[in-house]
Amino acid sequence: MKITERYRAWAEQKKQIDISDGFAGELMTQVRQYQDTKEKGLFDSQQFLEWLSGRFWAKGALAVIAAGLGFVRLVCVIVTILNGVNVNG
């Protein structure tokens, strides 16, 4: 009987908990936020760019990659001009 009395006392105590007026709204907001983060997928580009912008070495690596691609483009243009290829067809 002691266990039953303890359970009833616990149940009565739980019944007396007040729930705030905005509880349902807050709960639904959290559910929507969870769904939004779930729908973003595996790769979040904005979060990646924020991570990347905080790393000095990553900024340097991007600059080196951009310079390399620019150099390759410049070489391709020079080769095209020197070979006299008609770009317009």
GIKA-V386457 format. One record per residue. RES is the residue in three letters. PSI is psi in whole degrees, -180 to 180 (* if undefined). OMEGA is omega as a letter, one per 30 degrees, with the letter a starting at -180 (NA if undefined). D_FIRST is the distance of its C-alpha to the first C-alpha in Angstrom with 1 decimal. Layout:
# GIKA-V386457
res:RES psi:PSI omega:OMEGA d_first:D_FIRST
res:RES psi:PSI omega:OMEGA d_first:D_FIRST
This chain:
# GIKA-V386457
res:MET psi:-28 omega:a d_first:0.0
res:LYS psi:-37 omega:l d_first:3.8
res:ILE psi:-42 omega:l d_first:5.4
res:THR psi:-41 omega:l d_first:5.2
res:GLU psi:-41 omega:l d_first:6.3
res:ARG psi:-40 omega:l d_first:8.7
res:TYR psi:-45 omega:a d_first:9.9
res:ARG psi:-40 omega:l d_first:10.7
res:ALA psi:-41 omega:l d_first:12.4
res:TRP psi:-45 omega:l d_first:14.3
res:ALA psi:-41 omega:l d_first:15.3
res:GLU psi:-39 omega:l d_first:16.5
res:GLN psi:-40 omega:a d_first:18.4
res:LYS psi:-30 omega:l d_first:20.1
res:LYS psi:-26 omega:a d_first:21.2
res:GLN psi:3 omega:l d_first:23.1
res:ILE psi:128 omega:l d_first:25.3
res:ASP psi:139 omega:l d_first:28.9
res:ILE psi:128 omega:a d_first:31.2
res:SER psi:161 omega:a d_first:34.9
res:ASP psi:-34 omega:a d_first:37.5
res:GLY psi:13 omega:a d_first:39.3
res:PHE psi:-47 omega:a d_first:36.4
res:ALA psi:-40 omega:l d_first:37.5
res:GLY psi:-43 omega:l d_first:41.1
res:GLU psi:-41 omega:l d_first:40.2
res:LEU psi:-45 omega:a d_first:38.1
res:MET psi:-35 omega:l d_first:41.0
res:THR psi:-43 omega:l d_first:43.5
res:GLN psi:-37 omega:l d_first:41.6
res:VAL psi:-44 omega:l d_first:41.4
res:ARG psi:-41 omega:l d_first:45.2
res:GLN psi:-41 omega:l d_first:46.0
res:TYR psi:-42 omega:l d_first:44.1
res:GLN psi:-39 omega:l d_first:46.0
res:ASP psi:-43 omega:l d_first:49.3
res:THR psi:-31 omega:l d_first:48.8
res:LYS psi:-34 omega:a d_first:47.8
res:GLU psi:-13 omega:a d_first:51.0
res:LYS psi:-26 omega:l d_first:53.3
res:GLY psi:-170 omega:a d_first:53.5
res:LEU psi:-30 omega:a d_first:53.9
res:PHE psi:117 omega:l d_first:56.8
res:ASP psi:106 omega:a d_first:56.9
res:SER psi:-36 omega:a d_first:60.5
res:GLN psi:-43 omega:l d_first:59.9
res:GLN psi:-38 omega:l d_first:57.4
res:PHE psi:-43 omega:l d_first:59.8
res:LEU psi:-36 omega:l d_first:62.7
res:GLU psi:-41 omega:l d_first:60.6
res:TRP psi:-43 omega:a d_first:59.8
res:LEU psi:-39 omega:a d_first:63.5
res:SER psi:-17 omega:l d_first:64.9
res:GLY psi:-2 omega:a d_first:63.0
res:ARG psi:120 omega:a d_first:64.7
res:PHE psi:-43 omega:a d_first:68.2
res:TRP psi:-31 omega:a d_first:69.0
res:ALA psi:-37 omega:l d_first:67.9
res:LYS psi:-42 omega:l d_first:70.3
res:GLY psi:-41 omega:l d_first:73.1
res:ALA psi:-41 omega:l d_first:72.3
res:LEU psi:-38 omega:l d_first:72.5
res:ALA psi:-41 omega:l d_first:75.8
res:VAL psi:-43 omega:l d_first:77.2
res:ILE psi:-44 omega:l d_first:76.1
res:ALA psi:-42 omega:l d_first:77.6
res:ALA psi:-41 omega:l d_first:80.8
res:GLY psi:-44 omega:l d_first:81.1
res:LEU psi:-38 omega:l d_first:80.6
res:GLY psi:-41 omega:l d_first:83.2
res:PHE psi:-44 omega:l d_first:85.6
res:VAL psi:-40 omega:l d_first:85.2
res:ARG psi:-43 omega:l d_first:85.8
res:LEU psi:-43 omega:l d_first:88.9
res:VAL psi:-44 omega:l d_first:90.2
res:CYS psi:-40 omega:l d_first:89.7
res:VAL psi:-44 omega:a d_first:91.7
res:ILE psi:-43 omega:l d_first:94.5
res:VAL psi:-41 omega:l d_first:94.8
res:THR psi:-43 omega:a d_first:94.9
res:ILE psi:-43 omega:a d_first:97.6
res:LEU psi:-31 omega:l d_first:99.7
res:ASN psi:-12 omega:l d_first:99.5
res:GLY psi:29 omega:a d_first:100.7
res:VAL psi:134 omega:l d_first:98.1
res:ASN psi:109 omega:a d_first:98.4
res:VAL psi:-29 omega:a d_first:94.9
res:ASN psi:1 omega:l d_first:95.7
res:GLY psi:* omega:NA d_first:96.3
